[in-house]
Amino acid sequence: MNGNFDINRRSFMKSGLAAVAVASGGMQLALTPGAKAAGKVVIQYDWLMSNGQIGDIAAVANGYFKDAGLEVEFSPGGPNASTVPPVISGAAQLGQFSETPQLFAARASGVPVKIIACGFRTGPYALTSKASNPIKGVADLKGKKIGIQPTARFVMDEILAKNGISASDVTVINVGFDKGPLVRGDVDAIGGWITNTQALSVVGDDRIDLLVRDLGLNSYADVYFATDAAIEKDPGTLVKFIGAVAKGWGWVHANPQEAVKKMVAAYPEMDLGWEEKTVNLVLKLSFDGATAKDGWGTFDPASIEEQLALLDKVGQYPNGRPKAADVYTTKILELSAADRPKLDAPAA
């Protein structure tokens, strides 16, 4: 998860995979002498490598980038890293934001970037509460104390605006990234990404995780983006990249436990046991009825418009909200359609 919401990510570690070489900037796929390279492609991630990138890691481990003729380097982010500048400068050919609002804000500030694919069909941000004092829906929010990281305060504003709840009906308390305030009873619920299952375990197995989607908010996460210029001048490279990553995610869907082992081999600081418990949740966030129809990575332009309108309503764009057509393109998805697997969420 992005540091804007939850900082329980693992540090970048040296890969143990035979197909991987570690360069100073991140994880690099080493091409064999006979491979036809189209040039190095660097992707700048918003945060440290984690289970949200398991399909990307599988694309390296299984040689899908190499098959596409690409030499790819993963450049992890982190609490002190910047996601946009390397992409704008051309040091990275594309990037990945944790969630759609970050890209909208960049575009509203005049940064010429667009969404090209979305790895998670829904943002994993959720309000977690205890079973002894559960928050299971919108009606349960009134009169409660909600712990939210300051940079995610707008999420709570969106929830209230979407559901017609007065700000005076909910007490919002600034918290950090650990779950201590909820465990101690300082708050009735606390925000964070549900894919951080190890961090959430301190609350108990009977905890209630209520996704913001179930509170009326549409969002996409693990958002792949590129500059307007890259989309216009070199769509072929982006198409090859998204096609290879999509194959990686398709392979994870079919081989989740093997995929976890490969991920942890590449990034040994991840905990194998916890990631084995989490992978099916990750896949349920990545695949649904829309991906079964239109393929992994798809997104709905109408949802983008709705997200922009709600963020504008809560005052996120004082200088004017960006136009929907300026924050996304379906061009790369259309051109990579043949390589993007059409799969639904895995069975429970």
Secondary structure, 3 states (H helix, E strand, C coil): CCCCCCCCCCCCCCCCCCCEEEECCEEEECCCCCCCCCCEEEEEECCCCCHHHHHHHHHHHCCHHHHCCCEEEEECCCCCCCCHHHHHHCCCCEEEEEEHHHHHHHHHCCCCEEEEEEEECCCCEEEEECCCCCCCCHHHHCCCEEEECHHHHHHHHHHHHHHCCCHHHCEEEECCCCCHHHHHCCCCEEEEECCCHHHHHHHCCCCEEEEHHHHCCCCCEEEEEEEHHHHHHCHHHHHHHHHHHHHHHHHHHHCHHHHHHHHHHHCCCCCHHHHHHHHHHHHHHHCCHHHHHHCCCCCCHHHHHHHHHHHHHCCCCCCCCCCHHHHECCHHHHHCHHHCCCCCCCCC
